[in-house]
Amino acid sequence: MNACGHHHVGNIGILGVDKKGQEWYQVSVGGSGYEDASLAQILGPSFARDQIPAVIQKLVNVHLEQRQGEEKFLDTFRRIGIDPYKTSVYAEAS
């Protein structure tokens, strides 16, 4: 539950949050801590612990499906934006 700034600048960031005494995780994408610094964008509502592996897999799958050549995750994210990631992660909730 303790946080620092890493989740804000991670290509994929995970932040533990407390919801009524239970641990949940907020996921963000698109951050960078390098010369091209940017803050990640929050995907949406947080996830229970057991959902996180599937969420990460869905984010990676979007990258693998959308990347051009050997494009890095952040470059793909900046090119296509957050919406394809949100759609993939929250598709079952709709």
Biopython code that builds the backbone (N, CA, C, O; Angstrom):
import numpy as np
from Bio.PDB.StructureBuilder import StructureBuilder

atoms = [
    (1, "MET", "N", (0.807, -1.194, 0.000)),
    (1, "MET", "CA", (0.000, 0.000, 0.000)),
    (1, "MET", "C", (0.853, 1.262, 0.000)),
    (1, "MET", "O", (0.384, 2.324, -0.410)),
    (2, "ASN", "N", (2.100, 1.159, 0.454)),
    (2, "ASN", "CA", (2.975, 2.332, 0.427)),
    (2, "ASN", "C", (3.323, 2.644, -1.024)),
    (2, "ASN", "O", (3.533, 1.737, -1.830)),
    (3, "ALA", "N", (3.380, 3.906, -1.342)),
    (3, "ALA", "CA", (3.613, 4.280, -2.734)),
    (3, "ALA", "C", (4.745, 5.290, -2.836)),
    (3, "ALA", "O", (5.011, 6.062, -1.914)),
    (4, "CYS", "N", (5.378, 5.258, -3.952)),
    (4, "CYS", "CA", (6.330, 6.288, -4.324)),
    (4, "CYS", "C", (5.894, 6.765, -5.704)),
    (4, "CYS", "O", (4.725, 6.608, -6.058)),
    (5, "GLY", "N", (6.765, 7.323, -6.466)),
    (5, "GLY", "CA", (6.365, 7.856, -7.759)),
    (5, "GLY", "C", (6.509, 6.906, -8.924)),
    (5, "GLY", "O", (6.169, 7.266, -10.050)),
    (6, "HIS", "N", (7.007, 5.693, -8.690)),
    (6, "HIS", "CA", (7.285, 4.802, -9.810)),
    (6, "HIS", "C", (6.057, 4.479, -10.653)),
    (6, "HIS", "O", (6.157, 4.390, -11.877)),
    (7, "HIS", "N", (4.915, 4.305, -10.025)),
    (7, "HIS", "CA", (3.726, 3.959, -10.800)),
    (7, "HIS", "C", (3.290, 5.113, -11.702)),
    (7, "HIS", "O", (2.621, 4.893, -12.712)),
    (8, "HIS", "N", (3.663, 6.333, -11.342)),
    (8, "HIS", "CA", (3.300, 7.496, -12.161)),
    (8, "HIS", "C", (4.130, 7.604, -13.439)),
    (8, "HIS", "O", (3.691, 8.210, -14.416)),
    (9, "VAL", "N", (5.311, 7.027, -13.434)),
    (9, "VAL", "CA", (6.186, 7.141, -14.599)),
    (9, "VAL", "C", (6.476, 5.788, -15.255)),
    (9, "VAL", "O", (7.342, 5.693, -16.124)),
    (10, "GLY", "N", (5.764, 4.758, -14.846)),
    (10, "GLY", "CA", (5.952, 3.453, -15.457)),
    (10, "GLY", "C", (5.177, 3.338, -16.756)),
    (10, "GLY", "O", (4.104, 3.925, -16.899)),
    (11, "ASN", "N", (5.714, 2.589, -17.695)),
    (11, "ASN", "CA", (4.941, 2.288, -18.905)),
    (11, "ASN", "C", (3.623, 1.651, -18.493)),
    (11, "ASN", "O", (2.568, 1.961, -19.048)),
    (12, "ILE", "N", (3.698, 0.755, -17.511)),
    (12, "ILE", "CA", (2.528, 0.205, -16.838)),
    (12, "ILE", "C", (2.782, 0.387, -15.350)),
    (12, "ILE", "O", (3.768, -0.122, -14.818)),
    (13, "GLY", "N", (1.902, 1.107, -14.683)),
    (13, "GLY", "CA", (2.070, 1.363, -13.259)),
    (13, "GLY", "C", (0.949, 0.747, -12.454)),
    (13, "GLY", "O", (-0.195, 0.698, -12.904)),
    (14, "ILE", "N", (1.278, 0.273, -11.258)),
    (14, "ILE", "CA", (0.286, -0.338, -10.381)),
    (14, "ILE", "C", (0.409, 0.309, -9.003)),
    (14, "ILE", "O", (1.487, 0.318, -8.409)),
    (15, "LEU", "N", (-0.690, 0.845, -8.506)),
    (15, "LEU", "CA", (-0.719, 1.516, -7.209)),
    (15, "LEU", "C", (-1.736, 0.834, -6.314)),
    (15, "LEU", "O", (-2.897, 0.679, -6.694)),
    (16, "GLY", "N", (-1.310, 0.425, -5.128)),
    (16, "GLY", "CA", (-2.225, -0.154, -4.158)),
    (16, "GLY", "C", (-3.100, 0.931, -3.559)),
    (16, "GLY", "O", (-2.598, 1.981, -3.157)),
    (17, "VAL", "N", (-4.397, 0.691, -3.494)),
    (17, "VAL", "CA", (-5.333, 1.645, -2.898)),
    (17, "VAL", "C", (-6.216, 0.914, -1.892)),
    (17, "VAL", "O", (-6.479, -0.280, -2.032)),
    (18, "ASP", "N", (-6.664, 1.638, -0.887)),
    (18, "ASP", "CA", (-7.510, 1.078, 0.151)),
    (18, "ASP", "C", (-8.960, 1.437, -0.134)),
    (18, "ASP", "O", (-9.307, 2.613, -0.241)),
    (19, "LYS", "N", (-9.801, 0.423, -0.257)),
    (19, "LYS", "CA", (-11.236, 0.635, -0.446)),
    (19, "LYS", "C", (-11.953, -0.048, 0.703)),
    (19, "LYS", "O", (-12.118, -1.268, 0.721)),
    (20, "LYS", "N", (-12.375, 0.761, 1.658)),
    (20, "LYS", "CA", (-13.113, 0.251, 2.816)),
    (20, "LYS", "C", (-12.365, -0.884, 3.512)),
    (20, "LYS", "O", (-12.953, -1.902, 3.878)),
    (21, "GLY", "N", (-11.058, -0.689, 3.686)),
    (21, "GLY", "CA", (-10.242, -1.665, 4.388)),
    (21, "GLY", "C", (-9.750, -2.826, 3.542)),
    (21, "GLY", "O", (-9.073, -3.714, 4.061)),
    (22, "GLN", "N", (-10.067, -2.847, 2.267)),
    (22, "GLN", "CA", (-9.597, -3.899, 1.375)),
    (22, "GLN", "C", (-8.594, -3.323, 0.386)),
    (22, "GLN", "O", (-8.685, -2.161, -0.010)),
    (23, "GLU", "N", (-7.641, -4.154, -0.004)),
    (23, "GLU", "CA", (-6.601, -3.725, -0.918)),
    (23, "GLU", "C", (-7.035, -3.937, -2.369)),
    (23, "GLU", "O", (-7.399, -5.045, -2.763)),
    (24, "TRP", "N", (-6.990, -2.865, -3.153)),
    (24, "TRP", "CA", (-7.291, -2.884, -4.575)),
    (24, "TRP", "C", (-6.110, -2.256, -5.301)),
    (24, "TRP", "O", (-5.208, -1.711, -4.664)),
    (25, "TYR", "N", (-6.109, -2.327, -6.617)),
    (25, "TYR", "CA", (-4.984, -1.823, -7.392)),
    (25, "TYR", "C", (-5.450, -0.969, -8.555)),
    (25, "TYR", "O", (-6.282, -1.377, -9.366)),
    (26, "GLN", "N", (-4.892, 0.220, -8.610)),
    (26, "GLN", "CA", (-5.174, 1.158, -9.694)),
    (26, "GLN", "C", (-4.074, 0.972, -10.741)),
    (26, "GLN", "O", (-2.890, 0.974, -10.405)),
    (27, "VAL", "N", (-4.455, 0.816, -11.985)),
    (27, "VAL", "CA", (-3.500, 0.585, -13.070)),
    (27, "VAL", "C", (-3.444, 1.818, -13.966)),
    (27, "VAL", "O", (-4.472, 2.393, -14.325)),
    (28, "SER", "N", (-2.228, 2.207, -14.315)),
    (28, "SER", "CA", (-2.031, 3.338, -15.218)),
    (28, "SER", "C", (-1.058, 2.929, -16.315)),
    (28, "SER", "O", (-0.250, 2.019, -16.131)),
    (29, "VAL", "N", (-1.138, 3.598, -17.444)),
    (29, "VAL", "CA", (-0.270, 3.281, -18.584)),
    (29, "VAL", "C", (0.247, 4.561, -19.228)),
    (29, "VAL", "O", (-0.387, 5.614, -19.161)),
    (30, "GLY", "N", (1.408, 4.441, -19.850)),
    (30, "GLY", "CA", (1.934, 5.531, -20.662)),
    (30, "GLY", "C", (2.928, 6.453, -19.991)),
    (30, "GLY", "O", (3.228, 7.519, -20.529)),
    (31, "GLY", "N", (3.444, 6.083, -18.844)),
    (31, "GLY", "CA", (4.414, 6.944, -18.170)),
    (31, "GLY", "C", (5.839, 6.684, -18.632)),
    (31, "GLY", "O", (6.151, 5.635, -19.194)),
    (32, "SER", "N", (6.691, 7.664, -18.380)),
    (32, "SER", "CA", (8.112, 7.536, -18.682)),
    (32, "SER", "C", (8.904, 8.408, -17.720)),
    (32, "SER", "O", (8.530, 9.550, -17.454)),
    (33, "GLY", "N", (9.994, 7.867, -17.203)),
    (33, "GLY", "CA", (10.867, 8.614, -16.311)),
    (33, "GLY", "C", (12.168, 9.011, -16.976)),
    (33, "GLY", "O", (13.128, 9.367, -16.292)),
    (34, "TYR", "N", (12.218, 8.959, -18.282)),
    (34, "TYR", "CA", (13.445, 9.279, -19.023)),
    (34, "TYR", "C", (13.370, 10.682, -19.617)),
    (34, "TYR", "O", (12.529, 11.482, -19.208)),
    (35, "GLU", "N", (14.236, 10.986, -20.572)),
    (35, "GLU", "CA", (14.271, 12.326, -21.165)),
    (35, "GLU", "C", (12.935, 12.728, -21.770)),
    (35, "GLU", "O", (12.611, 13.913, -21.850)),
    (36, "ASP", "N", (12.164, 11.737, -22.195)),
    (36, "ASP", "CA", (10.840, 11.981, -22.781)),
    (36, "ASP", "C", (9.756, 11.858, -21.704)),
    (36, "ASP", "O", (8.670, 11.340, -21.964)),
    (37, "ALA", "N", (10.056, 12.332, -20.511)),
    (37, "ALA", "CA", (9.207, 12.132, -19.325)),
    (37, "ALA", "C", (7.735, 12.438, -19.586)),
    (37, "ALA", "O", (7.381, 13.402, -20.264)),
    (38, "SER", "N", (6.891, 11.569, -19.015)),
    (38, "SER", "CA", (5.448, 11.780, -19.063)),
    (38, "SER", "C", (4.818, 11.043, -17.893)),
    (38, "SER", "O", (5.334, 10.021, -17.440)),
    (39, "LEU", "N", (3.711, 11.564, -17.412)),
    (39, "LEU", "CA", (2.959, 10.893, -16.364)),
    (39, "LEU", "C", (1.987, 9.915, -17.004)),
    (39, "LEU", "O", (1.381, 10.201, -18.036)),
    (40, "ALA", "N", (1.853, 8.770, -16.381)),
    (40, "ALA", "CA", (0.933, 7.757, -16.877)),
    (40, "ALA", "C", (-0.510, 8.212, -16.697)),
    (40, "ALA", "O", (-0.808, 9.062, -15.858)),
    (41, "GLN", "N", (-1.394, 7.637, -17.493)),
    (41, "GLN", "CA", (-2.827, 7.915, -17.398)),
    (41, "GLN", "C", (-3.518, 6.735, -16.705)),
    (41, "GLN", "O", (-3.227, 5.577, -17.005)),
    (42, "ILE", "N", (-4.421, 7.031, -15.789)),
    (42, "ILE", "CA", (-5.160, 5.988, -15.084)),
    (42, "ILE", "C", (-6.168, 5.362, -16.038)),
    (42, "ILE", "O", (-6.910, 6.066, -16.723)),
    (43, "LEU", "N", (-6.188, 4.017, -16.078)),
    (43, "LEU", "CA", (-7.116, 3.312, -16.963)),
    (43, "LEU", "C", (-8.565, 3.542, -16.581)),
    (43, "LEU", "O", (-9.405, 3.799, -17.443)),
    (44, "GLY", "N", (-8.859, 3.453, -15.309)),
    (44, "GLY", "CA", (-10.243, 3.573, -14.847)),
    (44, "GLY", "C", (-10.363, 2.996, -13.455)),
    (44, "GLY", "O", (-9.416, 3.076, -12.673)),
    (45, "PRO", "N", (-11.511, 2.413, -13.126)),
    (45, "PRO", "CA", (-11.708, 1.841, -11.791)),
    (45, "PRO", "C", (-10.629, 0.812, -11.442)),
    (45, "PRO", "O", (-10.085, 0.139, -12.317)),
    (46, "SER", "N", (-10.336, 0.709, -10.157)),
    (46, "SER", "CA", (-9.288, -0.201, -9.692)),
    (46, "SER", "C", (-9.744, -1.655, -9.749)),
    (46, "SER", "O", (-10.916, -1.956, -9.977)),
    (47, "PHE", "N", (-8.773, -2.551, -9.532)),
    (47, "PHE", "CA", (-8.979, -3.987, -9.670)),
    (47, "PHE", "C", (-8.631, -4.715, -8.377)),
    (47, "PHE", "O", (-7.777, -4.272, -7.610)),
    (48, "ALA", "N", (-9.304, -5.835, -8.150)),
    (48, "ALA", "CA", (-8.948, -6.721, -7.044)),
    (48, "ALA", "C", (-7.624, -7.400, -7.373)),
    (48, "ALA", "O", (-7.237, -7.516, -8.536)),
    (49, "ARG", "N", (-6.943, -7.841, -6.329)),
    (49, "ARG", "CA", (-5.620, -8.459, -6.490)),
    (49, "ARG", "C", (-5.629, -9.602, -7.497)),
    (49, "ARG", "O", (-4.726, -9.693, -8.328)),
    (50, "ASP", "N", (-6.625, -10.469, -7.440)),
    (50, "ASP", "CA", (-6.635, -11.630, -8.327)),
    (50, "ASP", "C", (-6.902, -11.275, -9.787)),
    (50, "ASP", "O", (-6.736, -12.129, -10.658)),
    (51, "GLN", "N", (-7.307, -10.051, -10.075)),
    (51, "GLN", "CA", (-7.551, -9.621, -11.457)),
    (51, "GLN", "C", (-6.296, -9.071, -12.131)),
    (51, "GLN", "O", (-6.232, -9.015, -13.359)),
    (52, "ILE", "N", (-5.309, -8.668, -11.353)),
    (52, "ILE", "CA", (-4.146, -7.961, -11.898)),
    (52, "ILE", "C", (-3.389, -8.761, -12.963)),
    (52, "ILE", "O", (-3.068, -8.182, -14.001)),
    (53, "PRO", "N", (-3.082, -10.052, -12.780)),
    (53, "PRO", "CA", (-2.360, -10.762, -13.849)),
    (53, "PRO", "C", (-3.095, -10.716, -15.197)),
    (53, "PRO", "O", (-2.463, -10.524, -16.235)),
    (54, "ALA", "N", (-4.409, -10.887, -15.187)),
    (54, "ALA", "CA", (-5.180, -10.850, -16.440)),
    (54, "ALA", "C", (-5.182, -9.448, -17.038)),
    (54, "ALA", "O", (-5.120, -9.297, -18.258)),
    (55, "VAL", "N", (-5.253, -8.427, -16.197)),
    (55, "VAL", "CA", (-5.221, -7.040, -16.678)),
    (55, "VAL", "C", (-3.894, -6.768, -17.377)),
    (55, "VAL", "O", (-3.871, -6.216, -18.478)),
    (56, "ILE", "N", (-2.802, -7.150, -16.748)),
    (56, "ILE", "CA", (-1.476, -6.930, -17.349)),
    (56, "ILE", "C", (-1.371, -7.689, -18.668)),
    (56, "ILE", "O", (-0.844, -7.157, -19.644)),
    (57, "GLN", "N", (-1.864, -8.918, -18.709)),
    (57, "GLN", "CA", (-1.820, -9.698, -19.946)),
    (57, "GLN", "C", (-2.608, -9.012, -21.057)),
    (57, "GLN", "O", (-2.166, -8.996, -22.206)),
    (58, "LYS", "N", (-3.759, -8.451, -20.733)),
    (58, "LYS", "CA", (-4.560, -7.745, -21.735)),
    (58, "LYS", "C", (-3.836, -6.512, -22.251)),
    (58, "LYS", "O", (-3.895, -6.216, -23.445)),
    (59, "LEU", "N", (-3.150, -5.786, -21.369)),
    (59, "LEU", "CA", (-2.379, -4.614, -21.804)),
    (59, "LEU", "C", (-1.265, -5.027, -22.748)),
    (59, "LEU", "O", (-1.039, -4.385, -23.774)),
    (60, "VAL", "N", (-0.577, -6.091, -22.403)),
    (60, "VAL", "CA", (0.509, -6.591, -23.253)),
    (60, "VAL", "C", (-0.051, -7.075, -24.592)),
    (60, "VAL", "O", (0.554, -6.844, -25.639)),
    (61, "ASN", "N", (-1.194, -7.738, -24.561)),
    (61, "ASN", "CA", (-1.800, -8.219, -25.811)),
    (61, "ASN", "C", (-2.147, -7.069, -26.750)),
    (61, "ASN", "O", (-1.939, -7.175, -27.958)),
    (62, "VAL", "N", (-2.674, -5.967, -26.205)),
    (62, "VAL", "CA", (-2.966, -4.803, -27.041)),
    (62, "VAL", "C", (-1.677, -4.323, -27.693)),
    (62, "VAL", "O", (-1.648, -4.030, -28.889)),
    (63, "HIS", "N", (-0.630, -4.245, -26.914)),
    (63, "HIS", "CA", (0.659, -3.813, -27.476)),
    (63, "HIS", "C", (1.103, -4.744, -28.598)),
    (63, "HIS", "O", (1.480, -4.285, -29.676)),
    (64, "LEU", "N", (1.061, -6.039, -28.349)),
    (64, "LEU", "CA", (1.525, -7.000, -29.360)),
    (64, "LEU", "C", (0.684, -6.938, -30.635)),
    (64, "LEU", "O", (1.208, -7.122, -31.734)),
    (65, "GLU", "N", (-0.608, -6.681, -30.493)),
    (65, "GLU", "CA", (-1.495, -6.600, -31.657)),
    (65, "GLU", "C", (-1.346, -5.284, -32.414)),
    (65, "GLU", "O", (-1.539, -5.249, -33.629)),
    (66, "GLN", "N", (-1.011, -4.212, -31.723)),
    (66, "GLN", "CA", (-1.007, -2.877, -32.322)),
    (66, "GLN", "C", (0.371, -2.335, -32.698)),
    (66, "GLN", "O", (0.474, -1.377, -33.465)),
    (67, "ARG", "N", (1.413, -2.935, -32.169)),
    (67, "ARG", "CA", (2.750, -2.367, -32.420)),
    (67, "ARG", "C", (3.128, -2.494, -33.887)),
    (67, "ARG", "O", (2.640, -3.360, -34.614)),
    (68, "GLN", "N", (4.001, -1.613, -34.283)),
    (68, "GLN", "CA", (4.529, -1.633, -35.642)),
    (68, "GLN", "C", (5.977, -2.091, -35.558)),
    (68, "GLN", "O", (6.810, -1.426, -34.943)),
    (69, "GLY", "N", (6.274, -3.221, -36.174)),
    (69, "GLY", "CA", (7.622, -3.771, -36.117)),
    (69, "GLY", "C", (8.005, -4.113, -34.688)),
    (69, "GLY", "O", (7.274, -4.816, -33.992)),
    (70, "GLU", "N", (9.146, -3.616, -34.256)),
    (70, "GLU", "CA", (9.648, -3.858, -32.903)),
    (70, "GLU", "C", (9.370, -2.673, -31.981)),
    (70, "GLU", "O", (10.112, -2.443, -31.026)),
    (71, "GLU", "N", (8.321, -1.931, -32.257)),
    (71, "GLU", "CA", (7.957, -0.751, -31.490)),
    (71, "GLU", "C", (7.840, -1.078, -30.001)),
    (71, "GLU", "O", (7.278, -2.108, -29.626)),
    (72, "LYS", "N", (8.368, -0.204, -29.167)),
    (72, "LYS", "CA", (8.295, -0.372, -27.718)),
    (72, "LYS", "C", (6.895, -0.044, -27.213)),
    (72, "LYS", "O", (6.128, 0.651, -27.879)),
    (73, "PHE", "N", (6.571, -0.558, -26.016)),
    (73, "PHE", "CA", (5.245, -0.363, -25.434)),
    (73, "PHE", "C", (4.870, 1.111, -25.393)),
    (73, "PHE", "O", (3.777, 1.477, -25.825)),
    (74, "LEU", "N", (5.745, 1.956, -24.887)),
    (74, "LEU", "CA", (5.439, 3.374, -24.743)),
    (74, "LEU", "C", (5.195, 4.039, -26.095)),
    (74, "LEU", "O", (4.301, 4.875, -26.224)),
    (75, "ASP", "N", (5.975, 3.675, -27.086)),
    (75, "ASP", "CA", (5.780, 4.255, -28.420)),
    (75, "ASP", "C", (4.425, 3.853, -29.007)),
    (75, "ASP", "O", (3.744, 4.669, -29.629)),
    (76, "THR", "N", (4.044, 2.599, -28.806)),
    (76, "THR", "CA", (2.729, 2.159, -29.267)),
    (76, "THR", "C", (1.635, 2.916, -28.530)),
    (76, "THR", "O", (0.686, 3.397, -29.150)),
    (77, "PHE", "N", (1.760, 3.025, -27.208)),
    (77, "PHE", "CA", (0.772, 3.754, -26.416)),
    (77, "PHE", "C", (0.626, 5.189, -26.908)),
    (77, "PHE", "O", (-0.494, 5.670, -27.086)),
    (78, "ARG", "N", (1.730, 5.871, -27.128)),
    (78, "ARG", "CA", (1.670, 7.269, -27.567)),
    (78, "ARG", "C", (1.041, 7.400, -28.950)),
    (78, "ARG", "O", (0.406, 8.412, -29.246)),
    (79, "ARG", "N", (1.209, 6.402, -29.786)),
    (79, "ARG", "CA", (0.652, 6.446, -31.133)),
    (79, "ARG", "C", (-0.849, 6.167, -31.137)),
    (79, "ARG", "O", (-1.595, 6.837, -31.850)),
    (80, "ILE", "N", (-1.308, 5.176, -30.343)),
    (80, "ILE", "CA", (-2.720, 4.781, -30.425)),
    (80, "ILE", "C", (-3.572, 5.341, -29.291)),
    (80, "ILE", "O", (-4.799, 5.322, -29.387)),
    (81, "GLY", "N", (-2.958, 5.837, -28.223)),
    (81, "GLY", "CA", (-3.716, 6.395, -27.105)),
    (81, "GLY", "C", (-4.224, 5.343, -26.137)),
    (81, "GLY", "O", (-3.963, 4.152, -26.303)),
    (82, "ILE", "N", (-4.945, 5.788, -25.136)),
    (82, "ILE", "CA", (-5.377, 4.920, -24.039)),
    (82, "ILE", "C", (-6.618, 4.084, -24.363)),
    (82, "ILE", "O", (-6.813, 3.025, -23.765)),
    (83, "ASP", "N", (-7.445, 4.530, -25.280)),
    (83, "ASP", "CA", (-8.739, 3.872, -25.512)),
    (83, "ASP", "C", (-8.646, 2.382, -25.856)),
    (83, "ASP", "O", (-9.429, 1.607, -25.306)),
    (84, "PRO", "N", (-7.742, 1.934, -26.727)),
    (84, "PRO", "CA", (-7.678, 0.488, -26.997)),
    (84, "PRO", "C", (-7.338, -0.335, -25.749)),
    (84, "PRO", "O", (-7.802, -1.466, -25.606)),
    (85, "TYR", "N", (-6.543, 0.221, -24.868)),
    (85, "TYR", "CA", (-6.186, -0.476, -23.627)),
    (85, "TYR", "C", (-7.399, -0.560, -22.710)),
    (85, "TYR", "O", (-7.678, -1.613, -22.139)),
    (86, "LYS", "N", (-8.114, 0.543, -22.571)),
    (86, "LYS", "CA", (-9.336, 0.553, -21.751)),
    (86, "LYS", "C", (-10.357, -0.440, -22.291)),
    (86, "LYS", "O", (-10.946, -1.208, -21.531)),
    (87, "THR", "N", (-10.562, -0.424, -23.591)),
    (87, "THR", "CA", (-11.534, -1.314, -24.216)),
    (87, "THR", "C", (-11.192, -2.763, -23.917)),
    (87, "THR", "O", (-12.075, -3.548, -23.571)),
    (88, "SER", "N", (-9.937, -3.121, -24.043)),
    (88, "SER", "CA", (-9.512, -4.496, -23.812)),
    (88, "SER", "C", (-9.688, -4.899, -22.348)),
    (88, "SER", "O", (-10.203, -5.979, -22.055)),
    (89, "VAL", "N", (-9.268, -4.047, -21.448)),
    (89, "VAL", "CA", (-9.285, -4.374, -20.017)),
    (89, "VAL", "C", (-10.700, -4.422, -19.457)),
    (89, "VAL", "O", (-11.010, -5.282, -18.632)),
    (90, "TYR", "N", (-11.553, -3.516, -19.894)),
    (90, "TYR", "CA", (-12.896, -3.421, -19.326)),
    (90, "TYR", "C", (-13.972, -4.072, -20.205)),
    (90, "TYR", "O", (-15.161, -3.924, -19.922)),
    (91, "ALA", "N", (-13.584, -4.779, -21.249)),
    (91, "ALA", "CA", (-14.549, -5.353, -22.185)),
    (91, "ALA", "C", (-15.553, -6.266, -21.502)),
    (91, "ALA", "O", (-16.739, -6.210, -21.825)),
    (92, "GLU", "N", (-15.120, -7.104, -20.569)),
    (92, "GLU", "CA", (-16.021, -8.048, -19.909)),
    (92, "GLU", "C", (-16.993, -7.337, -18.976)),
    (92, "GLU", "O", (-18.081, -7.842, -18.698)),
    (93, "ALA", "N", (-16.592, -6.153, -18.492)),
    (93, "ALA", "CA", (-17.456, -5.425, -17.550)),
    (93, "ALA", "C", (-18.636, -4.771, -18.261)),
    (93, "ALA", "O", (-19.634, -4.431, -17.625)),
    (94, "SER", "N", (-18.529, -4.594, -19.570)),
    (94, "SER", "CA", (-19.598, -3.923, -20.322)),
    (94, "SER", "C", (-20.781, -4.817, -20.541)),
    (94, "SER", "O", (-21.763, -4.402, -21.157)),
]
sb = StructureBuilder()
sb.init_structure("model")
sb.init_model(0)
sb.init_chain("A")
sb.init_seg("    ")
for serial, (resi, resn, name, xyz) in enumerate(atoms, 1):
    if name == "N":
        sb.init_residue(resn, " ", resi, " ")
    sb.init_atom(name, np.array(xyz, "f"), 0.0, 1.0, " ", f" {name:<3s}", serial, name[0])
structure = sb.get_structure()
